[in-house]
Amino acid sequence: MQINKIETTSPAKRLRWTVVFTLLLPAGCQSYHSKPLTTQAVTQSLKTPSWRELRIAVKKTSSEQFPKTMLSPSQAITPERAAVLALILNPSLRAIRDLHGEASAQLLQAGILTNPVLTTGFGDITGGDRTNTFNPYGIGVNWNIRQLIDRQARIRSARDQLKQVDLEAAWREWQIAQAARLAVYAIAAAKERLHEARVAQRQLDRIYKLARRANRLGLITLYNLGVALTAGQQADATVLRSRQQLARGQLNLARAMGLGPQTVFTLSPTVRLPTAVHLPNVAKLEHNVENRRLDLLALQMGYQSRQEQLRAAVLRQFPNVSIGFTQNSDPNNVHYTSFGVNIDLPIFNRNQGRIALAKATRQALYDDYMARVFAARCEIATAAMNIRLLQRRIRQAQSALGKYSALVRRDLQGLRIHSVDIQAYAAAMEQLERERILRVQLQYQLARNLIALELSSGDAFIASRGRPTTGTSNNRGDAP
């Protein structure tokens, strides 16, 4: 009787221990940790790092377009230094870089196989003749093997998607860095416009004072005095607009660099607006642009990922097959092992819906890629054409500026000997001021189109093949 008792309870005990062991398997898994959004977290995340921390971050920053640079509190801002600081400080880049972790997790998930399914069961005889009977039990394991068929395609798709995410992050980094460079040129242009406006303001203010004295002496009429006053007020308005543009440029640079809006930047004296540039061959820039621009390379990786998703969808036409082993015992203490195979018959669902969706998505990406390449080549041609026209207009503006400067000097001499009236001199000064500001605007537009050409071609040819010819402060054509 004792032997029968042992044989009766031993299978149930083994089954119970198996269930307990299975339930304890997740004990070593990861646990959840809360990360709340608090005011302290916002302050800590958006805090501007110290110069020492910035220098350490710069040493870790690698960029072909913007080489490493040393930073110190005494250094003024240059376009390249602003670009490097934007790569380090801009908070929007952190969210983009975090997508790498998400894509890496998807790659990890793509390679993980599903767990086998453990099925257990046991019974207890509660009535009837229990002579020579035993408590029955059963235990089995089933596993779906279809996942092995498309596993490599899913891994390749996730790997290409990870590359796409990294390339898109790099493209966004370059865009923000170029925006910081352009903001520096915008500040330089605003400072130059403000300087030119102040020069005209001082000249016209002096003429207005002379006109008032001449009016009191009866040498000029009230009309001429009004002309001088109007010209001076227009110059004051131009100075005010230039100051607003300078303040707006400071805000845009602070935003691009991820700094507070109250930040005031000091430009390096080496920053000059370009007046001319030696353009590379436009045909060479258009050639192979799809293998230089980071966004187009990212689109290529996205297309390859869709290719693998389509391959996986086709492979999943294979019937869903699961295999399993079962160990059973009946009340008569008969033990037996069975092997089973479950196969879905692909009569109605042959994965045709997913295949059609994957094909349509791949075709959409294919056409989008071709359209983006075409648009990139058009952008290159447009930026190059604008640069040529702007350089021509800058030369014309410089020529006109010299002529109006000479005219103002002659009118000033005529005004002293009373051969020219104040109205003619004020008109000449206003036109000279417009030509000065026009030249600065054209130079800023040239800088914008140079950066646009770099972005559209995916080639930082300005940084790598020499600087553009820049204007200096000595040829402003200032009137005496």
C-alpha positions in Angstrom: 0.0 0.0 0.0 2.8 2.4 0.7 4.3 1.8 -2.7 1.0 2.6 -4.3 0.8 5.7 -2.3 4.2 6.9 -3.5 3.3 6.1 -7.1 0.0 7.9 -6.7 1.3 11.2 -5.4 4.7 11.4 -7.2 3.4 12.5 -10.6 1.2 15.2 -9.1 4.1 16.5 -7.1 6.3 16.6 -10.1 3.6 18.5 -12.0 3.1 21.0 -9.2 6.8 21.7 -9.0 6.9 22.2 -12.7 4.1 24.8 -12.5 5.8 26.6 -9.6 9.1 26.7 -11.5 7.4 28.1 -14.6 5.8 30.9 -12.6 9.1 31.8 -11.0 10.9 32.2 -14.4 10.0 36.0 -14.8 11.5 36.7 -11.3 14.7 38.0 -12.9 13.1 40.3 -15.4 13.4 44.1 -15.5 11.3 46.3 -13.2 9.4 49.5 -13.8 10.8 52.9 -12.7 8.8 56.1 -12.9 10.2 59.2 -14.6 7.8 62.0 -13.9 7.7 65.4 -15.7 8.5 67.9 -13.0 9.6 71.5 -12.9 12.9 70.4 -11.5 13.4 68.0 -14.4 12.6 70.7 -16.9 15.1 73.1 -15.2 17.8 70.5 -15.1 17.3 69.4 -18.7 17.3 72.9 -20.2 20.2 74.2 -18.0 23.0 75.7 -20.0 26.2 73.7 -19.3 29.4 75.3 -18.1 32.3 76.2 -20.4 34.2 73.2 -19.1 31.3 70.9 -19.9 31.0 72.5 -23.4 34.7 71.9 -24.1 34.3 68.2 -23.1 31.2 67.9 -25.3 33.0 69.5 -28.2 35.9 67.0 -28.0 33.3 64.2 -28.4 31.5 65.9 -31.3 32.6 64.7 -34.7 31.4 66.3 -37.9 32.9 66.4 -41.3 31.2 69.7 -42.1 32.0 71.4 -38.8 35.4 70.4 -37.4 36.2 70.4 -33.7 36.8 73.8 -32.2 38.0 75.1 -28.9 35.6 77.1 -26.8 36.2 79.7 -24.0 34.0 82.4 -22.5 36.2 85.1 -24.1 35.7 83.9 -27.7 33.2 85.7 -29.9 30.7 83.9 -32.1 31.6 82.7 -35.6 29.3 80.7 -37.9 31.2 77.5 -37.4 31.4 78.0 -33.6 27.6 78.6 -33.5 27.0 75.5 -35.5 29.0 73.3 -33.1 27.3 74.8 -30.1 23.9 74.2 -31.7 24.8 70.5 -32.2 25.5 70.3 -28.4 22.9 72.6 -26.9 19.8 72.4 -29.1 17.2 70.5 -27.1 15.2 69.4 -30.1 18.2 67.2 -31.2 17.9 65.2 -28.0 14.5 63.9 -28.9 15.7 63.0 -32.4 18.7 61.2 -31.1 16.5 59.2 -28.7 14.8 57.6 -31.7 18.0 55.6 -32.0 17.2 53.8 -28.8 13.7 53.1 -30.0 14.9 51.7 -33.4 17.5 49.6 -31.5 14.8 48.2 -29.4 12.8 47.3 -32.5 15.9 45.6 -33.9 16.3 43.6 -30.7 12.6 42.7 -30.7 12.8 41.5 -34.4 15.4 38.9 -33.5 13.6 37.5 -30.4 11.7 34.3 -30.9 8.3 33.8 -29.3 8.3 31.6 -26.2 7.1 28.0 -26.3 3.7 27.4 -24.8 3.5 25.1 -21.7 0.3 23.3 -21.1 -0.4 21.4 -17.9 -3.2 19.6 -16.3 -3.9 17.1 -13.5 -7.0 15.4 -12.0 -8.1 14.0 -8.8 -10.4 11.0 -8.6 -13.2 11.9 -6.2 -15.6 9.0 -6.4 -16.3 5.5 -7.6 -14.1 2.4 -7.1 -10.6 3.8 -6.5 -8.9 0.4 -6.4 -5.7 0.4 -8.3 -6.4 3.8 -9.7 -4.1 6.8 -9.9 -4.6 10.5 -10.3 -4.0 11.3 -14.0 -1.9 14.3 -15.2 -0.6 15.8 -18.4 2.1 18.2 -19.5 3.0 19.5 -22.9 5.0 22.0 -24.8 4.1 23.7 -28.1 6.1 26.1 -30.3 5.3 27.9 -33.5 8.1 27.3 -36.1 6.8 29.7 -38.8 8.6 32.6 -37.1 11.9 31.0 -38.2 11.0 31.4 -41.8 10.8 35.2 -41.9 13.1 35.9 -39.0 16.1 37.0 -41.0 13.9 39.3 -43.2 12.5 41.0 -40.1 16.0 41.5 -38.6 17.3 43.0 -41.9 14.2 45.3 -42.0 14.8 46.5 -38.5 18.5 47.0 -39.1 17.8 49.1 -42.2 15.2 51.1 -40.2 17.9 51.8 -37.5 20.2 53.1 -40.2 17.4 55.3 -41.5 16.8 56.7 -38.1 20.5 57.5 -37.6 20.7 59.2 -41.0 17.6 61.2 -40.4 19.0 62.4 -37.1 22.3 63.4 -38.8 20.3 65.3 -41.5 18.4 67.1 -38.8 21.6 67.9 -37.0 23.1 69.4 -40.1 20.0 71.5 -40.7 20.1 72.9 -37.2 23.8 73.6 -37.5 23.3 75.4 -40.8 20.4 77.4 -39.3 22.8 78.6 -36.6 25.3 79.6 -39.2 22.7 81.5 -41.1 21.5 83.2 -37.9 25.1 84.5 -37.4 25.1 86.0 -40.9 21.7 87.5 -40.1 23.1 89.3 -37.1 26.1 90.5 -39.1 23.7 91.8 -41.8 21.6 93.6 -39.1 24.7 95.2 -37.6 25.8 96.3 -41.0 22.4 97.8 -41.8 22.3 99.5 -38.4 25.7 101.0 -39.1 24.7 102.3 -42.5 21.4 103.7 -41.1 23.3 105.5 -38.3 25.7 107.1 -40.8 22.8 108.5 -42.8 21.0 109.5 -39.6 24.0 111.6 -38.5 24.4 113.2 -41.9 20.7 114.1 -42.2 20.5 115.3 -38.6 23.4 117.7 -39.3 21.7 118.9 -42.5 18.5 119.5 -40.6 20.3 121.7 -38.0 21.9 123.7 -40.8 18.5 124.0 -42.5 16.9 125.4 -39.4 19.7 128.0 -39.0 19.3 128.9 -42.7 15.6 129.2 -42.3 15.9 131.6 -39.4 18.2 133.7 -41.5 15.7 133.6 -44.4 18.1 131.8 -46.8 15.7 128.8 -47.4 11.9 128.4 -47.4 9.8 126.3 -44.9 9.3 123.8 -47.7 13.0 123.1 -47.9 13.1 122.9 -44.1 10.2 120.3 -44.2 12.1 118.3 -46.8 15.1 118.1 -44.5 12.9 117.2 -41.5 11.2 114.4 -43.5 14.5 112.9 -44.6 15.7 112.9 -41.0 12.6 111.2 -39.7 12.9 108.5 -42.4 16.5 107.9 -41.3 15.3 107.6 -37.7 12.7 105.0 -38.8 15.4 103.1 -40.7 17.6 103.0 -37.6 14.6 101.7 -35.5 13.9 98.9 -38.0 17.5 97.9 -38.1 17.6 97.6 -34.3 14.5 95.4 -34.4 16.1 93.2 -37.1 19.2 92.9 -34.9 17.1 91.9 -31.9 15.3 89.4 -34.0 18.5 88.0 -35.2 19.8 87.6 -31.6 16.6 85.7 -30.7 16.9 83.4 -33.7 20.5 82.6 -33.0 19.7 81.9 -29.3 16.9 79.6 -30.4 19.0 77.7 -32.9 21.7 77.2 -30.3 19.3 76.2 -27.5 20.1 79.2 -25.3 17.8 81.5 -23.4 16.1 84.4 -25.3 18.0 86.9 -23.1 21.4 85.8 -24.4 23.4 88.5 -26.2 26.0 87.4 -28.7 29.2 89.2 -29.6 30.2 88.5 -33.2 33.8 87.8 -34.1 35.4 90.6 -36.1 36.3 88.0 -38.7 32.6 87.5 -39.6 31.9 89.3 -42.9 29.0 89.0 -45.3 30.1 87.4 -48.6 30.3 89.5 -51.8 31.4 86.7 -54.2 32.1 83.0 -54.2 33.8 80.6 -56.5 31.1 78.1 -57.3 31.9 74.5 -58.0 30.6 72.8 -61.2 26.8 72.6 -60.8 26.7 69.4 -62.9 29.1 67.7 -60.4 27.0 68.8 -57.5 23.9 67.4 -59.1 25.7 64.1 -60.0 25.4 61.5 -57.4 23.5 63.8 -55.0 21.4 60.9 -53.8 24.5 59.3 -52.3 25.6 62.6 -50.5 22.5 64.0 -49.0 21.7 62.5 -45.7 17.9 62.6 -46.1 18.1 60.8 -49.4 20.4 58.2 -47.9 17.9 57.8 -45.0 15.1 57.3 -47.6 17.2 54.6 -49.3 17.5 52.8 -46.0 13.7 53.2 -45.5 13.1 51.7 -48.9 15.4 48.7 -48.2 13.5 48.2 -44.9 10.2 48.1 -46.9 11.8 45.7 -49.3 12.5 43.3 -46.4 9.0 43.8 -45.0 7.6 42.7 -48.3 9.9 39.7 -48.3 8.7 38.8 -44.8 5.1 39.2 -45.9 5.7 36.8 -48.8 7.4 34.3 -46.6 4.5 34.4 -44.2 2.4 32.7 -46.9 3.9 29.5 -45.4 1.2 27.9 -43.3 1.3 28.5 -39.6 2.9 25.4 -38.2 3.3 24.6 -34.5 4.8 21.4 -33.1 4.5 20.0 -29.6 5.3 17.2 -27.2 2.9 15.9 -24.6 3.5 13.6 -21.6 0.2 12.1 -20.2 -0.9 9.6 -17.6 -4.4 8.0 -17.2 -6.1 6.7 -14.0 -4.8 3.2 -14.9 -1.2 4.4 -14.5 -0.5 4.1 -18.2 2.1 6.7 -19.3 2.5 7.8 -22.9 4.3 10.5 -24.9 2.8 12.0 -28.0 4.1 14.3 -30.7 1.7 16.7 -32.4 1.7 19.1 -35.4 -0.9 21.8 -36.0 -1.0 23.3 -39.5 -3.3 26.2 -40.6 -4.7 25.4 -44.0 -4.1 28.5 -46.3 -7.5 28.3 -48.0 -8.9 31.8 -47.3 -6.1 33.8 -45.8 -2.8 33.5 -47.7 -1.5 36.8 -46.3 -2.5 38.4 -49.5 -3.7 41.6 -47.7 -0.3 42.2 -46.0 1.5 41.5 -49.2 -0.6 44.0 -51.2 -0.1 46.6 -48.4 3.7 46.0 -48.4 3.8 46.3 -52.2 1.8 49.5 -52.2 4.0 51.0 -49.5 7.2 50.0 -51.3 5.9 51.6 -54.6 5.0 54.8 -52.7 8.5 55.0 -51.2 10.0 54.3 -54.6 8.1 57.2 -56.3 8.8 59.5 -53.3 12.5 58.8 -53.5 12.6 59.6 -57.3 10.6 62.8 -56.6 13.0 63.8 -53.8 16.1 63.2 -56.0 14.5 65.3 -58.8 13.6 68.1 -56.3 17.2 68.0 -54.9 18.6 68.6 -58.4 16.2 71.4 -59.0 17.1 73.0 -55.7 20.8 72.8 -56.6 20.2 74.5 -59.9 18.0 77.1 -58.4 20.5 78.0 -55.6 23.3 78.2 -58.1 21.3 80.4 -60.4 20.4 82.7 -57.5 24.1 82.9 -56.4 25.1 84.0 -59.9 22.4 86.6 -60.1 23.1 87.9 -56.6 26.8 88.3 -57.4 25.9 90.3 -60.5 23.5 92.5 -58.5 26.1 93.1 -55.8 28.6 94.3 -58.3 25.9 96.6 -59.7 25.0 97.9 -56.2 28.7 98.6 -55.5 29.0 100.5 -58.7 25.8 102.5 -58.0 27.0 103.1 -54.4 30.2 104.7 -55.7 28.3 107.0 -58.0 25.8 108.1 -55.4 28.6 108.7 -52.9 30.3 111.0 -55.5 26.9 112.7 -56.1 26.4 113.4 -52.4 29.9 114.8 -52.1 29.3 117.2 -55.0 25.9 118.2 -53.7 27.4 118.9 -50.3 30.0 121.1 -51.9 27.2 122.8 -53.9 25.2 123.3 -50.8 28.1 125.1 -49.1 28.3 127.6 -52.0 24.5 127.8 -52.4 24.5 126.2 -55.9 22.4 123.2 -54.7 19.3 123.3 -52.5 18.7 121.1 -49.5 16.0 119.2 -51.3 18.4 117.8 -53.9 21.0 117.0 -51.2 18.4 115.2 -49.0 17.1 113.2 -52.0 20.7 112.2 -52.9 21.4 111.1 -49.2 18.2 109.1 -49.1 19.1 107.2 -52.3 22.6 106.6 -51.0 21.2 105.2 -47.8 18.9 102.9 -49.8 21.8 101.7 -52.0 23.9 100.9 -48.9 21.1 98.9 -47.3 20.3 97.2 -50.6 23.9 96.1 -50.8 23.8 94.6 -47.3 20.6 92.8 -48.1 22.0 91.3 -51.3 25.1 90.1 -49.4 22.8 88.4 -46.8 20.8 86.8 -49.5 24.0 85.5 -51.0 24.9 83.9 -47.7 21.4 82.4 -47.5 21.7 80.9 -51.0 25.2 79.6 -50.3 23.9 77.7 -47.3 20.9 76.5 -49.3 23.2 75.2 -51.9 25.2 73.3 -49.3 22.0 71.8 -47.9 20.5 70.9 -51.3 23.8 69.4 -52.6 24.8 67.6 -49.4 28.3 69.0 -49.7 29.8 71.6 -47.4 32.0 72.9 -50.2 32.4 76.3 -48.6 33.8 74.9 -45.4 36.0 72.3 -47.1 37.2 74.1 -50.2 37.9 77.7 -49.1 36.0 80.6 -47.9 33.9 82.9 -50.1 35.2 86.3 -50.9 33.9 88.7 -48.3 33.3 92.4 -48.2 35.2 94.7 -45.8 34.2 97.8 -43.8 36.5 100.1 -45.8 34.4 100.5 -49.0 31.1 101.8 -47.6 31.3 104.9 -49.7 30.5 107.0 -46.6 29.7 110.6 -47.4 31.8 113.3 -45.7 
